[in-house]
Amino acid sequence: MSADFAMRLRLQQVAAYRELCRTVRRSGRWNLVFAGLMLFVTYLQYEAGARGWPLYLFGGLAVGELLVGLYKWVSPSAEGILLDGVVLLAFVAFNGWQQFERFQAFGRLDPVSVLISLLVLMNAVERFQAYGRLRRLFAERPSREHMAWFADLAAEVRAADPQADELALDLPTAPHWKAKLLGTTAVFVAARGDDVWVAGPDDVELLREKADHGTGRRRARLTVYGVEYPEFEVADASWANYQRWRAAQPAAPVS
């Protein structure tokens, strides 16, 4: 395995874990929804005559769900999903016990509480399944240093100017991509937002029209991992940098 290929694999792993962290952070909004459901069940229990520690426990679980959402926002990781599942499952177990007590006392259940418990239970199971998948996918996780280095690299790519940097590309398609060509690896960073692609020479194609209109820009199309982006105008500097990078790539083996 060449050093360039190993670096590309590592960058792809960090980019994938970075995307996971973004997804976990966004999922924190659902914690507000489930905390609201828990508080609603707490209100139903209060209306049904519950007092004392059961109400405190229901309220504590709602607060716990909010704290897990805050944790997922501040420090997004696979563990945030696991904690979410634990809190949701604890709520289902306690509410189930409360419904069992209600059934023994009055011979009936609260259908709204049961429905909410089933909804929360399904989401708890999804959290545990997602955590299991993530543990398998990211058995070796990027360190904080790797994540910080990758963030610095993304900022460097976004700020690079093809006129001054022969490794840089400016590709104003939709979305607008900035790129840096590092050996056999191309790192694409969205000009706005946090999207990042890490690709090899066989995964990237940039085509430009042959006619020169004398403007220093020509129509072009970009394809990354088989996804073709809308047509755009590429400057001569970006095209020259891409052509130089493409020419330096080793020829593909003939089968």
Secondary structure, DSSP 4 states (H G I P E B T S, - for coil): --HHHHHHHHHHHHHHHHHHHHHHHHHHHHHHHHHHHHHHHHHHHHHTT--SHHHHHHHHHHHHHHHHHHHHHHS-SHHHHHHHHHHHHHHHHHHHHHHHHHHHHHS---HHHHHHHHHHHHHHHHHHHHHHHHHHHTSSPPPHHHHHHHHHHHHHHHH--TTT-TTEEEE-SSS-EEEEEETTEEEEEESSSS-EEEE-GGGEEEEE-S---SSSEEEEEEEETTEEPPPEEEEHHHHHHHHHHHHHSPPPPP-
